[in-house]
Amino acid sequence: MKKICLLSLLVMLFALALNSCKKDVKTLDTGVQPVTVINAPSNDTSITIAPTTGTSVVFKWAPSSTASTGLVLYEVVFDKAGGDFSKPVYKVVSDGSGVQAQATITQKTLNTIANAAGIAALSSGTLKWAVATSKVTTNQVSTVSHTLQVTRPAGFATVPNTIYLTGSATEQGTDVSKAIAFKKISDGVFELYTSLQPGTYKLIDNTSGTPTTYSINGPAIVLNGETTVTGSKTVYRISLDFGNAAVTITQIVSVNMFLAIDNKIWFTLPYVGNSQWELDGAAVVIPQESWGDESRYKYEFIVKDAANNQSTEWYGSANPDNPDPTTSTPLSYFYMYSLPASSGTFDNCFKMVPSYSGKNCNINVNFSPSITQYTNSVTLQ
């Protein structure tokens, strides 16, 4: 009898505990209200996209009413002019990892979005945008949407992160694994100092797998194809801007070490390949002035544009003035930077180690794409 009573008591206690637990369980609220007010950009705003120079566009809206009762996340969704956002062409998470009622979108991204919506380069078209609000598994698109009238530049919507030069006209030939890397200046912008000889060349974005191929057609970069080179072997600076599909090819006629005190060329350096100019056995005699050694120098690049117009570019130190170097001076002392045409004769010059006077030296200018900063060196042979 006692066992039966004890068992009944345990059953009752279990039932009470179970009932108590049920009362503590709360239903998860997954409801979310859509955004009903979009503030900026205003409807039918026109934007001429400039991927590399244009300022970012801030998309703003009034928060969902659900935001006051819990965390909601936002995305800006884009579609074609006639789309209903059921299959948006692009989505951008709002600022603050999706929690802010605004999204800052670069013009580079807008160019990608326009491309995804079928708007061709150098063309204008309409983008439609709205705001998607989500909470747990529920998603609601705003009850209002705006349009953007966008004009795309000539460039590629997606620019390569790396670019290489390969082909029979190049210094490394047709072996793709040896293709010459360009130096990346900024997103979509590259340059390379190299020689080209009779033959063909192309640009690739990778040296393995199936790379995307580009070629140069006059002043433009185009997909696929190759470029033919005729005439004699010549040194060039090839400047690429994929954001604008533009290329500038500049002939490097000569690279000269310029002696400031005499206001004349000290030595002319022959091109030796690998983006370098080098002179062996340079008989260095440092001029002696009343104040002592006077070895200030910088570099004069004689260049020609595509129309054969010749001009001068100057390269020198980042510092307006420099002390005499020693054999233990940091390599950064010799880093080379482009100088303004207005730079004075003695401005931004390097100096030689005084003890090098009367000796034969190796003079090297290195514009290789693999180094951090273009540089020069003067060393004893």
C-alpha positions in Angstrom: 0.0 0.0 0.0 2.9 2.4 0.9 4.5 1.6 -2.5 1.3 2.5 -4.3 1.0 5.8 -2.5 4.6 6.7 -3.1 4.2 5.9 -6.8 1.1 8.0 -7.1 2.9 10.9 -5.4 5.8 10.7 -7.8 3.4 10.7 -10.8 1.7 13.8 -9.5 5.0 15.6 -8.9 6.1 14.7 -12.5 2.8 16.0 -13.9 3.2 19.3 -12.0 6.8 19.7 -13.2 5.8 19.0 -16.8 3.0 21.5 -16.6 5.3 24.1 -15.1 7.8 23.7 -17.9 5.1 24.1 -20.6 4.2 27.5 -19.0 7.8 28.7 -19.4 8.0 27.8 -23.1 7.6 30.9 -25.3 6.7 30.9 -29.0 9.5 32.3 -31.2 8.3 35.4 -33.0 9.6 35.1 -36.6 7.3 37.8 -38.0 8.9 40.8 -39.8 7.4 43.9 -41.3 8.7 45.2 -44.6 10.3 48.6 -45.0 7.7 51.1 -46.2 9.9 54.2 -46.7 13.0 54.6 -48.9 14.9 57.9 -48.6 17.9 57.9 -50.8 18.9 57.9 -53.6 15.7 59.6 -54.6 13.6 57.9 -57.3 15.0 58.0 -60.8 18.4 59.4 -59.8 20.9 59.5 -62.6 24.5 58.3 -62.0 27.4 58.3 -64.4 29.5 55.4 -63.0 33.2 56.1 -62.4 34.5 52.8 -60.8 38.0 54.1 -59.8 37.3 57.7 -58.9 33.6 58.1 -58.1 32.5 58.4 -54.5 30.4 55.7 -52.9 26.6 56.0 -53.0 24.7 55.7 -49.7 21.3 54.0 -49.9 19.0 54.9 -47.0 15.6 53.9 -45.7 13.4 54.1 -42.7 13.8 51.0 -40.4 11.2 48.3 -40.3 8.7 48.6 -37.5 9.9 45.1 -36.4 13.3 46.6 -35.5 11.8 48.0 -32.3 11.0 44.5 -31.0 14.2 42.6 -32.0 17.1 42.3 -34.3 16.4 42.5 -38.1 18.8 42.4 -41.0 18.7 44.4 -44.2 19.9 43.8 -47.8 19.6 46.2 -50.7 18.3 44.1 -53.6 18.7 45.1 -57.3 16.7 43.9 -60.3 16.2 44.8 -63.9 13.7 47.6 -64.7 10.8 45.1 -65.2 11.8 42.8 -62.3 9.8 42.0 -59.2 12.7 41.1 -57.0 11.8 37.4 -56.9 15.1 36.7 -58.5 17.2 39.8 -57.9 20.4 40.2 -60.0 22.5 41.4 -57.0 22.3 41.8 -53.3 24.3 44.0 -50.9 24.2 43.6 -47.1 23.6 46.9 -45.3 26.2 48.6 -43.2 27.1 47.2 -39.8 27.0 43.7 -41.1 23.3 44.1 -42.0 21.9 45.9 -39.0 22.0 49.5 -40.2 19.2 51.1 -42.2 21.7 52.2 -44.9 24.2 50.6 -47.3 27.3 52.3 -48.6 27.9 50.9 -52.1 31.0 51.8 -54.2 30.7 52.8 -57.8 32.9 49.8 -58.7 30.2 47.6 -57.2 27.5 49.6 -59.0 29.3 48.9 -62.2 29.2 45.2 -61.5 25.5 45.4 -60.6 24.7 47.3 -63.9 26.6 44.6 -65.8 24.6 41.9 -64.0 21.4 43.6 -65.1 22.5 43.5 -68.7 23.6 47.1 -69.1 26.5 47.0 -71.5 29.7 49.1 -71.2 29.4 52.6 -72.6 25.6 52.3 -72.4 22.8 53.6 -70.1 20.0 51.7 -68.5 17.7 51.4 -65.5 18.3 49.6 -62.3 15.5 48.9 -59.8 16.2 48.6 -56.1 14.4 47.8 -52.9 15.2 46.7 -49.4 14.8 43.1 -48.1 14.2 42.8 -44.3 14.7 39.5 -42.6 14.3 37.9 -39.2 15.2 34.3 -38.5 13.7 32.6 -41.5 11.2 35.2 -42.6 12.1 37.7 -45.4 10.0 40.6 -46.6 10.8 43.0 -49.6 10.0 46.6 -49.0 6.6 47.8 -50.2 8.3 50.5 -52.3 11.2 50.6 -54.7 13.2 53.2 -56.5 14.9 53.2 -59.9 18.4 54.4 -60.8 19.4 55.6 -64.2 23.0 54.5 -64.7 25.6 55.1 -67.4 28.5 52.7 -67.5 32.0 53.5 -68.5 34.0 51.6 -71.1 35.7 49.4 -68.6 35.2 45.9 -67.4 32.7 45.4 -64.6 35.0 42.9 -62.9 38.6 43.8 -63.0 41.5 41.2 -62.6 43.5 41.2 -59.5 46.6 40.1 -61.3 47.7 40.4 -65.0 50.5 38.8 -67.0 52.2 39.4 -70.3 53.0 36.4 -72.5 53.8 35.6 -76.2 56.5 35.4 -78.8 57.0 39.2 -78.7 57.8 39.2 -75.0 61.1 38.7 -73.0 59.9 35.3 -71.7 58.3 33.9 -74.8 55.2 31.7 -75.1 55.7 29.6 -71.9 52.7 30.7 -69.9 54.3 29.5 -66.6 57.0 32.2 -67.2 54.6 35.0 -68.1 55.7 38.4 -66.9 53.7 39.9 -64.0 52.5 43.5 -64.2 52.9 45.7 -61.1 49.5 46.4 -59.5 49.2 50.2 -58.9 45.6 50.2 -57.7 42.4 48.2 -58.3 42.3 47.4 -62.0 45.4 49.6 -62.8 48.7 47.9 -63.7 52.0 48.9 -65.3 55.0 47.1 -66.7 58.4 48.3 -68.1 59.5 45.7 -70.6 60.7 45.2 -74.2 58.7 43.9 -77.1 60.1 42.4 -80.3 58.5 41.3 -83.5 55.9 38.6 -82.7 52.6 38.5 -80.8 51.6 38.9 -77.2 48.5 38.7 -75.0 47.4 39.5 -71.5 46.2 36.8 -69.0 44.9 37.0 -65.5 46.5 33.7 -64.3 49.4 31.5 -65.2 47.6 28.2 -64.5 44.2 26.7 -65.1 42.1 28.4 -67.7 42.9 32.1 -67.5 40.9 35.0 -68.9 42.6 36.4 -72.0 42.8 40.1 -73.0 44.5 41.9 -75.8 45.4 45.4 -76.7 43.6 47.0 -79.7 44.8 50.5 -80.2 44.1 52.5 -77.0 41.7 49.9 -75.7 41.8 46.6 -73.7 39.5 43.9 -75.2 38.6 40.4 -74.3 40.4 37.6 -76.1 42.7 37.9 -79.1 46.4 38.9 -79.3 48.5 41.8 -80.5 51.0 41.8 -83.2 54.4 43.6 -82.9 56.5 44.6 -85.9 59.7 46.6 -86.3 62.7 46.5 -84.1 63.0 45.5 -80.4 61.8 48.5 -78.3 61.4 49.2 -74.6 58.0 50.4 -73.4 56.0 51.2 -70.3 52.6 49.5 -70.7 49.9 51.1 -68.5 46.6 49.3 -68.2 43.3 50.6 -66.7 40.7 47.8 -66.7 38.2 50.1 -65.0 38.1 52.1 -68.2 39.3 49.4 -70.6 42.1 51.8 -71.5 45.8 51.3 -72.3 48.7 53.7 -72.7 51.9 52.5 -74.3 54.9 54.8 -73.8 58.3 54.2 -75.5 61.3 54.5 -73.2 63.9 56.1 -75.5 66.6 56.4 -72.9 67.4 56.4 -69.2 70.1 58.8 -68.1 71.8 59.6 -64.8 71.7 63.3 -64.5 74.4 65.2 -62.7 72.9 68.3 -61.0 76.0 70.4 -60.6 76.9 70.3 -64.3 73.2 70.3 -65.4 73.9 67.5 -67.8 73.7 63.7 -68.4 76.4 61.9 -66.4 75.8 58.4 -67.7 73.3 56.7 -70.1 72.2 53.3 -68.9 71.4 50.6 -71.5 68.3 48.4 -71.0 69.3 44.9 -69.9 65.9 43.2 -69.6 63.8 42.3 -66.6 62.6 45.9 -66.3 66.1 47.1 -65.5 68.7 49.5 -67.0 72.3 48.9 -66.0 75.8 50.2 -66.8 78.9 48.2 -65.8 82.3 49.9 -65.5 81.1 53.4 -65.1 84.2 55.5 -64.3 82.8 57.7 -61.5 84.6 61.0 -60.8 82.7 63.1 -58.2 83.1 66.8 -58.9 84.9 68.8 -56.2 83.5 72.2 -55.2 84.5 74.7 -52.6 82.1 73.1 -50.2 83.4 69.6 -50.9 82.1 66.6 -52.9 79.2 67.4 -55.2 77.5 64.1 -56.3 73.8 65.0 -56.4 72.1 63.1 -59.2 68.7 61.9 -60.3 67.3 60.3 -63.5 66.0 61.6 -66.7 63.7 59.3 -68.7 63.3 60.4 -72.4 59.9 59.0 -73.5 57.7 59.0 -76.6 53.9 58.7 -76.8 51.9 56.8 -79.4 52.0 59.9 -81.7 55.8 60.0 -81.4 55.8 63.2 -79.3 59.0 63.2 -77.2 59.1 64.4 -73.6 61.1 64.1 -70.4 60.1 62.4 -67.1 62.1 62.9 -63.9 62.7 60.3 -61.1 64.5 60.9 -57.9 64.3 60.7 -54.1 61.3 61.3 -51.9 63.4 63.8 -49.9 64.1 67.3 -51.2 67.7 66.9 -49.9 69.8 64.0 -48.7 73.0 63.4 -46.8 75.9 61.5 -48.3 75.2 57.7 -48.2 77.5 55.2 -46.7 78.0 51.5 -47.5 75.5 50.7 -44.7 72.8 53.2 -45.8 69.3 51.6 -45.9 68.2 50.5 -49.4 65.1 52.8 -48.9 67.4 55.8 -49.4 67.6 54.8 -53.1 63.9 54.3 -53.7 62.8 56.2 -56.9 59.7 58.4 -57.2 58.2 60.3 -60.1 59.0 64.0 -59.8 57.0 67.0 -61.0 58.2 68.8 -64.1 58.6 71.9 -61.9 61.2 70.2 -59.7 64.4 72.3 -59.4 67.7 71.0 -60.7 69.1 70.2 -57.2 65.7 69.0 -55.8 65.1 65.4 -54.7 68.6 64.2 -55.7 70.4 61.2 -54.5 74.1 61.3 -53.6 77.0 58.8 -54.1 79.2 57.3 -51.4 82.2 59.8 -51.5 84.8 57.0 -51.5 83.5 55.7 -54.9 85.1 58.7 -56.7 87.8 57.6 -59.1 86.6 54.0 -59.2 84.6 51.9 -61.6 81.0 51.3 -60.5 77.9 49.4 -61.5 74.8 51.7 -61.9 71.4 50.0 -61.9 67.9 51.3 -62.3 65.3 48.6 -61.3 61.7 49.0 -62.2 60.8 45.3 -61.7 57.2 44.7 -60.9 58.1 42.3 -58.1 59.8 44.8 -55.9 58.0 47.0 -53.4 59.3 50.3 -54.8 61.2 51.2 -57.9 64.9 51.8 -57.0 68.4 52.5 -58.1 71.9 51.5 -56.9 75.5 52.5 -57.4 77.9 49.8 -56.2 81.7 49.2 -56.6 82.6 46.5 -59.2 
